[in-house]
Amino acid sequence: MSTATVGTRPGAVLADLLPASRVRDAALVVGGAVLTGLAAQLSVPVPHSPVPVTGQTFAALLVGTTLGARRGFLSLALYALAGVAGVPWFAGGASGAGMVSFGYVLGMLLASAVVGALAHRGADRSPLRMAGTMILGEAIIYAVGVPYLAVAAGMSASAAVAAGLTPYLIGDALKAALAMGALPTAWKLVSKR
């Protein structure tokens, strides 16, 4: 089956353009976890917040969208489990489940599956749908991460929103814009082949 045929097949995601095998799927899952771990090292502290700005959320959503729901979820599960087991690849080289920001990691797990499922339905093929997919993914991450932050850090709900959501909205809009251009463009390039 040609790349163009796979690319136009309903339910295909970008990872499906590679020849199918269990080795491919395993490599994609491990690669997605490693990409997320590397992106988490791009970490900038935010004043008055225990949660840094990282490339981690963008990588998690990109992994989910390009690998699809099942592989994306497995990739983020591997990332989370390895980090809990001691691999220092959470934001700033942290590991373990005791961090107040661990809820965001759990949110990324869920978000990767949701954006992957939407990609299977073609959400990654047009800029507008891709932007909506990324915004939904970010909302899921915050829906888990902010309440976890409030409980883990002993903050009120409003303090958790101020420390764990508000400072990141502009960056998230930029991430959505980047994905909105990149993934639909990748599909256009593939369809021309």
GIFEN-V193342 format. One line per field, one symbol per residue. burial: I if it has 16 or more other ideal C-beta (glycine too) atoms within 10 Angstrom, else O. A space follows every 10 residues. Layout:
BEGIN
burial: ???
END
This chain:
BEGIN
burial: OOOOOIIOOO OIIIIIIOOO OOOOIOOIIO OIIIIIIOII OOIOOIOOIO IIIIIIIIII IIIIIIIIIO IIIIIIOIII OIIOOOIOII IIOIOOOOII IIIIIIIIII IIIIIIIIII OOIIIOOOII IOIIIIIIOI IIOIIIIIII OIIOIOOOOI IOIIIOOIOO IIOOIIOOII OOIIOIIOOI OOO
END
